[in-house]
């Protein structure tokens, strides 16, 4: 998940770098346009100044010629006024033309600048949209993963609660059998000075039968049979004994069979607990095989 976040962050930063680069190129292009316009205006101003200089030179030459030749002062004054008016009109025409050209260039530059700004805003909007999508996808993936983990933990908690409810007595069964509601199988744990009896499918209900180890095995089997008959009609049992019982265990097994029980035998020491997570497994034995 962290790797996916890092990849998404790198992709976002790369996209932002691309947008920044595009904006830089656009600004550089705008700067070139401004410089080009400035050069053009400077060139036109230089041309205008050169024209004015030439006109002034011509006027000076004319004045010199007029001075050299005898001219009526009134005519000379009128001529100068006409020349001055002509010069003013020409200057005004040049200024108007230059103004029109400059205005056109400025409007063109402004239009291009506005277009660049619109493109930049569109790119920025796309970047923000992409960023939101990436963030939304990351949040969605994280949320799904968290919900899956939460569901898994909740299932485990429910399972533990059920196990706690089923095994209030502390007896946890680890036997894999073919027992069901129609064909019950009971566990007879006779490793201690008493025999604990419980259904494989309902180990929370335990019946204890106390007996004397010194008494004959058939009496012990009879006591357990009497207790079982009060609990179930099933004749299928799993008999759990200590390995050290030896011959006594064999006698007890034979006595149960004589009493009509179908038996699966499991030998466990006193330190071993019957637990659902243990490796101890007593496989189910069919009635015919038990007999």
C-alpha positions as CSV (number, residue, x, y, z in Angstrom):
1,X,0.0,0.0,0.0
2,X,2.9,2.4,0.8
3,X,4.5,1.6,-2.5
4,X,1.3,2.4,-4.3
5,X,1.1,5.7,-2.5
6,X,4.7,6.6,-3.4
7,X,4.0,5.8,-7.0
8,X,0.9,7.9,-7.1
9,X,2.8,10.8,-5.4
10,X,5.6,10.5,-8.0
11,X,3.1,10.5,-10.8
12,X,1.4,13.7,-9.4
13,X,4.7,15.5,-9.0
14,X,5.8,14.5,-12.5
15,X,2.5,15.9,-13.9
16,X,3.0,19.1,-11.9
17,X,6.5,19.5,-13.3
18,X,5.1,19.1,-16.8
19,X,2.5,21.8,-16.2
20,X,5.2,24.1,-14.8
21,X,7.4,23.5,-17.8
22,X,4.5,24.2,-20.2
23,X,3.8,27.5,-18.3
24,X,7.4,28.4,-18.5
25,X,7.5,27.8,-22.3
26,X,4.4,29.9,-22.7
27,X,5.9,32.8,-20.6
28,X,9.1,32.6,-22.6
29,X,7.1,32.8,-25.9
30,X,5.2,35.9,-24.5
31,X,8.5,37.5,-23.6
32,X,9.8,37.0,-27.2
33,X,6.6,38.6,-28.5
34,X,7.1,41.6,-26.3
35,X,10.7,42.0,-27.3
36,X,9.8,41.7,-31.0
37,X,7.2,44.4,-30.6
38,X,9.6,46.7,-28.8
39,X,12.2,46.3,-31.5
40,X,9.6,47.0,-34.2
41,X,8.4,50.2,-32.4
42,X,12.0,51.3,-31.9
43,X,12.7,50.7,-35.6
44,X,9.6,52.7,-36.6
45,X,10.6,55.5,-34.2
46,X,14.1,55.6,-35.7
47,X,12.6,55.8,-39.3
48,X,10.3,58.6,-38.2
49,X,13.2,60.5,-36.6
50,X,15.3,60.1,-39.8
51,X,12.4,61.4,-41.9
52,X,12.0,64.4,-39.7
53,X,15.8,65.0,-39.9
54,X,15.7,64.9,-43.7
55,X,12.7,67.2,-43.8
56,X,14.4,69.7,-41.5
57,X,17.5,69.5,-43.6
58,X,15.4,70.2,-46.7
59,X,13.7,73.1,-44.9
60,X,17.1,74.5,-43.9
61,X,18.3,74.3,-47.4
62,X,15.2,76.0,-48.7
63,X,15.6,78.8,-46.1
64,X,19.2,79.2,-47.1
65,X,18.2,79.5,-50.8
66,X,15.5,82.0,-49.9
67,X,18.0,84.0,-47.9
68,X,20.5,84.0,-50.7
69,X,17.8,85.1,-53.2
70,X,15.9,88.3,-52.7
71,X,12.4,87.4,-51.6
72,X,9.7,89.5,-50.3
73,X,9.5,89.0,-46.5
74,X,5.7,88.6,-46.6
75,X,6.0,85.8,-49.2
76,X,8.8,84.2,-47.2
77,X,6.6,84.2,-44.0
78,X,3.7,82.7,-45.9
79,X,5.9,80.1,-47.3
80,X,7.3,79.2,-43.9
81,X,3.8,78.9,-42.4
82,X,2.7,76.6,-45.3
83,X,5.8,74.5,-44.8
84,X,5.2,74.4,-41.1
85,X,1.6,73.3,-41.6
86,X,2.7,70.7,-44.1
87,X,5.3,69.4,-41.7
88,X,2.7,69.2,-38.9
89,X,0.3,67.3,-41.0
90,X,3.0,64.8,-42.1
91,X,4.2,64.4,-38.5
92,X,0.6,63.8,-37.4
93,X,0.0,61.3,-40.2
94,X,3.2,59.4,-39.2
95,X,2.2,59.5,-35.5
96,X,-1.3,58.2,-36.4
97,X,0.1,55.4,-38.5
98,X,2.6,54.5,-35.9
99,X,-0.2,54.5,-33.2
100,X,-2.4,52.3,-35.4
101,X,0.4,49.8,-36.0
102,X,1.3,49.8,-32.3
103,X,-2.3,49.4,-31.2
104,X,-2.7,46.5,-33.6
105,X,0.5,44.8,-32.4
106,X,-0.5,45.4,-28.8
107,X,-4.0,43.9,-29.4
108,X,-2.4,40.9,-31.1
109,X,0.0,40.4,-28.2
110,X,-2.8,40.8,-25.7
111,X,-4.9,38.2,-27.6
112,X,-2.0,35.8,-27.6
113,X,-1.4,36.4,-23.9
114,X,-5.0,35.8,-23.1
115,X,-4.9,32.5,-25.1
116,X,-1.8,31.4,-23.2
117,X,-3.6,32.3,-19.9
118,X,-6.6,30.2,-20.9
119,X,-4.4,27.3,-21.9
120,X,-2.6,27.6,-18.6
121,X,-5.8,27.7,-16.6
122,X,-7.1,24.7,-18.5
123,X,-3.9,22.7,-17.8
124,X,-4.1,23.7,-14.2
125,X,-7.7,22.6,-14.0
126,X,-6.8,19.3,-15.6
127,X,-3.9,18.8,-13.1
128,X,-6.2,19.5,-10.2
129,X,-8.8,17.1,-11.5
130,X,-6.2,14.4,-12.0
131,X,-4.9,15.1,-8.5
132,X,-8.4,14.6,-7.1
133,X,-8.9,11.4,-9.1
134,X,-5.5,10.0,-7.9
135,X,-6.3,11.0,-4.3
136,X,-9.8,9.5,-4.6
137,X,-8.5,6.3,-6.0
138,X,-5.9,6.0,-3.2
139,X,-8.5,6.7,-0.5
140,X,-10.9,4.2,-2.2
141,X,-8.2,1.5,-2.3
142,X,-7.1,2.2,1.3
143,X,-10.7,2.1,2.5
144,X,-11.3,-1.2,0.8
145,X,-8.2,-2.7,2.3
146,X,-9.2,-1.3,5.8
147,X,-12.7,-2.7,5.4
148,X,-11.3,-6.1,4.4
149,X,-9.0,-6.1,7.4
150,X,-11.8,-5.0,9.7
151,X,-14.1,-7.7,8.4
152,X,-11.4,-10.3,8.9
153,X,-10.8,-9.2,12.5
154,X,-14.5,-9.0,13.2
155,X,-14.9,-12.6,11.9
156,X,-12.0,-13.7,14.1
157,X,-13.6,-12.0,17.1
158,X,-17.0,-13.6,16.4
159,X,-15.3,-17.0,16.1
160,X,-13.5,-16.5,19.4
161,X,-16.7,-15.5,21.1
162,X,-18.4,-18.6,19.7
163,X,-15.6,-20.8,20.9
164,X,-15.7,-19.2,24.3
165,X,-19.4,-19.7,24.5
166,X,-19.1,-23.3,23.4
167,X,-16.3,-24.2,25.7
168,X,-17.2,-22.6,29.0
169,X,-16.0,-25.6,30.9
170,X,-12.5,-25.4,29.5
171,X,-12.9,-28.6,27.5
172,X,-11.9,-28.0,23.9
173,X,-12.4,-30.8,21.5
174,X,-9.9,-31.6,18.7
175,X,-11.4,-34.8,17.4
176,X,-12.4,-34.9,13.7
177,X,-15.3,-37.3,13.5
178,X,-18.3,-38.1,11.4
179,X,-20.6,-37.3,14.3
180,X,-23.7,-35.4,13.7
181,X,-27.1,-34.8,15.3
182,X,-28.5,-38.1,14.0
183,X,-25.3,-40.0,15.0
184,X,-23.8,-38.7,18.2
185,X,-20.4,-39.5,19.5
186,X,-19.3,-38.9,23.1
187,X,-15.8,-38.5,24.6
188,X,-14.9,-40.4,27.8
189,X,-11.8,-38.8,29.3
190,X,-10.7,-41.3,32.0
191,X,-7.2,-40.1,32.5
192,X,-7.8,-38.8,36.1
193,X,-9.6,-40.1,39.2
194,X,-12.8,-39.3,37.5
195,X,-14.2,-39.7,34.0
196,X,-15.4,-36.6,32.1
197,X,-18.2,-37.2,29.6
198,X,-19.1,-34.7,26.9
199,X,-20.6,-34.7,23.4
200,X,-18.2,-34.1,20.6
201,X,-20.5,-31.5,19.1
202,X,-21.3,-29.8,22.5
203,X,-18.3,-29.9,24.7
204,X,-19.6,-27.1,26.9
205,X,-21.8,-29.6,28.8
206,X,-19.5,-32.0,30.9
207,X,-20.7,-34.8,33.2
208,X,-18.1,-36.1,35.7
209,X,-18.2,-39.6,37.1
210,X,-16.0,-40.3,40.1
211,X,-14.6,-43.9,40.5
212,X,-12.0,-45.7,42.5
213,X,-8.9,-46.7,40.4
214,X,-8.5,-49.8,42.5
215,X,-11.9,-51.2,41.7
216,X,-12.3,-53.7,38.8
217,X,-12.4,-52.2,35.3
218,X,-15.8,-53.7,34.6
219,X,-17.3,-51.8,37.6
220,X,-15.8,-48.6,36.2
221,X,-17.2,-49.3,32.8
222,X,-20.7,-50.0,34.3
223,X,-20.6,-46.7,36.2
224,X,-19.7,-44.8,33.0
225,X,-22.4,-46.6,31.1
226,X,-25.0,-45.7,33.6
227,X,-24.0,-42.0,33.4
228,X,-24.0,-42.1,29.6
229,X,-27.4,-43.7,29.3
230,X,-28.8,-40.6,31.2
231,X,-27.2,-38.3,28.6
232,X,-27.5,-40.1,25.3
233,X,-28.6,-43.2,23.5
234,X,-25.5,-43.3,21.4
235,X,-23.2,-46.3,21.7
236,X,-20.2,-44.6,19.9
237,X,-17.6,-43.2,22.2
238,X,-14.0,-42.0,22.1
239,X,-12.1,-43.4,25.1
240,X,-9.2,-41.3,26.2
241,X,-6.7,-43.1,28.6
242,X,-3.2,-42.5,29.9
243,X,-0.5,-44.6,28.1
244,X,0.7,-45.8,31.5
245,X,-2.5,-47.7,32.2
246,X,-1.2,-50.6,30.1
247,X,-3.2,-53.8,30.8
248,X,-5.8,-52.0,32.9
249,X,-6.6,-49.8,29.8
250,X,-7.0,-52.9,27.7
251,X,-9.4,-54.5,30.2
252,X,-11.4,-51.3,30.4
253,X,-11.6,-51.2,26.5
254,X,-12.8,-54.8,26.5
255,X,-15.3,-54.2,29.2
256,X,-16.8,-51.3,27.2
257,X,-17.1,-53.5,24.1
258,X,-18.7,-56.2,26.2
259,X,-21.3,-53.6,27.2
260,X,-22.1,-52.9,23.5
261,X,-20.1,-49.8,22.9
262,X,-18.4,-48.9,19.6
263,X,-15.0,-47.5,20.7
264,X,-12.2,-45.4,19.3
265,X,-9.2,-45.3,21.6
266,X,-6.9,-42.4,22.1
267,X,-3.9,-42.4,24.5
268,X,-2.9,-39.0,26.0
269,X,-0.8,-38.2,29.0
270,X,-2.2,-36.1,31.8
271,X,-0.4,-33.0,30.8
272,X,-1.9,-32.9,27.3
273,X,-5.1,-30.9,26.9
274,X,-7.8,-31.8,24.5
275,X,-7.8,-28.6,22.5
276,X,-9.2,-27.6,19.1
277,X,-5.8,-26.3,17.9
278,X,-3.8,-29.3,18.9
279,X,-2.5,-32.0,16.6
280,X,-4.3,-34.7,18.4
281,X,-6.8,-36.3,16.0
282,X,-9.0,-39.3,16.5
283,X,-10.5,-40.2,13.2
284,X,-14.1,-41.4,13.1
285,X,-14.6,-45.1,13.0
286,X,-17.7,-46.5,11.4
287,X,-20.0,-48.8,13.5
288,X,-19.0,-51.9,11.5
289,X,-15.3,-51.1,11.8
290,X,-15.7,-50.5,15.6
291,X,-17.5,-53.8,16.0
